[in-house]
Amino acid sequence: MKKTISEIRKEGICALSKALGPVDMARFIQSYESGSGDYPKERHEWLPDDTEALNQRLLEREKQRKKV
């Protein structure tokens, strides 16, 4: 089942609060700035075309995080 944006926001706030604590969570949110530019056009400059390679990189990264 697809989550609503409201559910995603609520989970995100909970995750930030858990990871940073409520004070630093608030500071992080206050410091967040929306970027500028054209994301759909520019994403191809920094995202790999090969999604399988990206998936493998993410899996390796997760394995490394679990080792720590």
Distance bins in CASP14 RR format, pairs under 12 A and 6 or more apart:
PFRMAT RR
TARGET T0000
AUTHOR 0000-0000-0000
RMODE 2
METHOD distances of the structure
MODEL  1
1 7 0 0 0 0 1 0 0 0 0 0 0
2 8 0 0 0 0 1 0 0 0 0 0 0
3 9 0 0 0 0 1 0 0 0 0 0 0
3 10 0 0 0 0 1 0 0 0 0 0 0
3 11 1 0 0 1 0 0 0 0 0 0 0
3 12 0 0 0 0 0 1 0 0 0 0 0
4 10 0 0 0 0 1 0 0 0 0 0 0
4 11 0 0 0 0 0 1 0 0 0 0 0
5 11 0 0 0 0 0 1 0 0 0 0 0
5 12 0 0 0 0 0 1 0 0 0 0 0
6 12 0 0 0 0 0 1 0 0 0 0 0
6 13 0 0 0 0 0 1 0 0 0 0 0
7 13 0 0 0 0 0 1 0 0 0 0 0
7 14 0 0 0 0 0 1 0 0 0 0 0
8 14 0 0 0 0 0 1 0 0 0 0 0
8 15 0 0 0 0 0 1 0 0 0 0 0
9 15 0 0 0 0 0 1 0 0 0 0 0
9 16 0 0 0 0 0 1 0 0 0 0 0
9 29 0 0 0 0 0 1 0 0 0 0 0
10 16 0 0 0 0 0 1 0 0 0 0 0
10 17 0 0 0 0 0 1 0 0 0 0 0
11 17 0 0 0 0 0 1 0 0 0 0 0
11 18 0 0 0 0 0 1 0 0 0 0 0
12 18 0 0 0 0 1 0 0 0 0 0 0
12 19 0 0 0 0 1 0 0 0 0 0 0
12 20 0 0 0 0 0 1 0 0 0 0 0
12 25 0 0 0 0 1 0 0 0 0 0 0
12 28 0 0 0 0 0 1 0 0 0 0 0
12 29 0 0 0 0 0 1 0 0 0 0 0
13 19 0 0 0 0 0 1 0 0 0 0 0
13 20 0 0 0 0 0 1 0 0 0 0 0
13 21 0 0 0 0 0 1 0 0 0 0 0
13 22 0 0 0 0 1 0 0 0 0 0 0
13 25 1 0 0 1 0 0 0 0 0 0 0
13 26 0 0 0 0 0 1 0 0 0 0 0
13 28 0 0 0 0 0 1 0 0 0 0 0
13 29 0 0 0 0 1 0 0 0 0 0 0
14 20 0 0 0 0 0 1 0 0 0 0 0
14 21 0 0 0 0 0 1 0 0 0 0 0
14 22 0 0 0 0 0 1 0 0 0 0 0
14 25 0 0 0 0 1 0 0 0 0 0 0
15 21 0 0 0 0 0 1 0 0 0 0 0
15 25 0 0 0 0 1 0 0 0 0 0 0
15 28 0 0 0 0 0 1 0 0 0 0 0
16 22 0 0 0 0 1 0 0 0 0 0 0
16 23 0 0 0 0 0 1 0 0 0 0 0
16 24 0 0 0 0 1 0 0 0 0 0 0
16 25 1 0 1 0 0 0 0 0 0 0 0
16 26 0 0 0 0 1 0 0 0 0 0 0
16 27 0 0 0 0 0 1 0 0 0 0 0
16 28 1 0 0 1 0 0 0 0 0 0 0
16 29 1 0 0 1 0 0 0 0 0 0 0
16 32 0 0 0 0 0 1 0 0 0 0 0
17 23 0 0 0 0 1 0 0 0 0 0 0
17 24 0 0 0 0 1 0 0 0 0 0 0
17 25 1 0 1 0 0 0 0 0 0 0 0
17 26 0 0 0 0 1 0 0 0 0 0 0
17 27 0 0 0 0 0 1 0 0 0 0 0
17 28 0 0 0 0 0 1 0 0 0 0 0
17 29 0 0 0 0 0 1 0 0 0 0 0
18 24 0 0 0 0 0 1 0 0 0 0 0
18 25 0 0 0 0 1 0 0 0 0 0 0
19 25 1 0 0 1 0 0 0 0 0 0 0
19 28 0 0 0 0 1 0 0 0 0 0 0
20 26 0 0 0 0 1 0 0 0 0 0 0
20 27 0 0 0 0 1 0 0 0 0 0 0
20 28 1 0 0 1 0 0 0 0 0 0 0
20 29 0 0 0 0 1 0 0 0 0 0 0
20 31 0 0 0 0 0 1 0 0 0 0 0
21 27 0 0 0 0 1 0 0 0 0 0 0
21 28 0 0 0 0 1 0 0 0 0 0 0
21 29 0 0 0 0 0 1 0 0 0 0 0
22 28 0 0 0 0 0 1 0 0 0 0 0
22 29 0 0 0 0 0 1 0 0 0 0 0
23 29 0 0 0 0 0 1 0 0 0 0 0
23 30 0 0 0 0 0 1 0 0 0 0 0
24 30 0 0 0 0 0 1 0 0 0 0 0
24 31 0 0 0 0 0 1 0 0 0 0 0
25 31 0 0 0 0 0 1 0 0 0 0 0
25 32 0 0 0 0 0 1 0 0 0 0 0
26 32 0 0 0 0 0 1 0 0 0 0 0
35 42 0 0 0 0 0 1 0 0 0 0 0
36 42 0 0 0 0 0 1 0 0 0 0 0
37 43 0 0 0 0 0 1 0 0 0 0 0
37 45 0 0 0 0 0 1 0 0 0 0 0
38 44 0 0 0 0 0 1 0 0 0 0 0
38 45 0 0 0 0 0 1 0 0 0 0 0
39 45 0 0 0 0 0 1 0 0 0 0 0
39 46 0 0 0 0 0 1 0 0 0 0 0
39 47 0 0 0 0 0 1 0 0 0 0 0
40 47 0 0 0 0 0 1 0 0 0 0 0
41 47 0 0 0 0 0 1 0 0 0 0 0
43 49 0 0 0 0 0 1 0 0 0 0 0
43 54 0 0 0 0 0 1 0 0 0 0 0
46 54 0 0 0 0 0 1 0 0 0 0 0
47 53 0 0 0 0 0 1 0 0 0 0 0
47 54 1 0 0 1 0 0 0 0 0 0 0
47 57 0 0 0 0 0 1 0 0 0 0 0
48 54 1 0 1 0 0 0 0 0 0 0 0
48 55 0 0 0 0 1 0 0 0 0 0 0
48 56 0 0 0 0 0 1 0 0 0 0 0
48 57 0 0 0 0 1 0 0 0 0 0 0
48 58 0 0 0 0 0 1 0 0 0 0 0
50 56 0 0 0 0 1 0 0 0 0 0 0
50 57 0 0 0 0 1 0 0 0 0 0 0
51 57 0 0 0 0 0 1 0 0 0 0 0
51 58 0 0 0 0 0 1 0 0 0 0 0
52 58 0 0 0 0 0 1 0 0 0 0 0
52 59 0 0 0 0 0 1 0 0 0 0 0
53 59 0 0 0 0 0 1 0 0 0 0 0
53 60 0 0 0 0 0 1 0 0 0 0 0
54 60 0 0 0 0 0 1 0 0 0 0 0
54 61 0 0 0 0 0 1 0 0 0 0 0
55 61 0 0 0 0 0 1 0 0 0 0 0
55 62 0 0 0 0 0 1 0 0 0 0 0
56 62 0 0 0 0 0 1 0 0 0 0 0
56 63 0 0 0 0 0 1 0 0 0 0 0
57 63 0 0 0 0 0 1 0 0 0 0 0
57 64 0 0 0 0 0 1 0 0 0 0 0
58 64 0 0 0 0 0 1 0 0 0 0 0
58 65 0 0 0 0 0 1 0 0 0 0 0
59 65 0 0 0 0 0 1 0 0 0 0 0
59 66 0 0 0 0 0 1 0 0 0 0 0
60 66 0 0 0 0 0 1 0 0 0 0 0
60 67 0 0 0 0 0 1 0 0 0 0 0
61 67 0 0 0 0 0 1 0 0 0 0 0
61 68 0 0 0 0 0 1 0 0 0 0 0
62 68 0 0 0 0 0 1 0 0 0 0 0
END
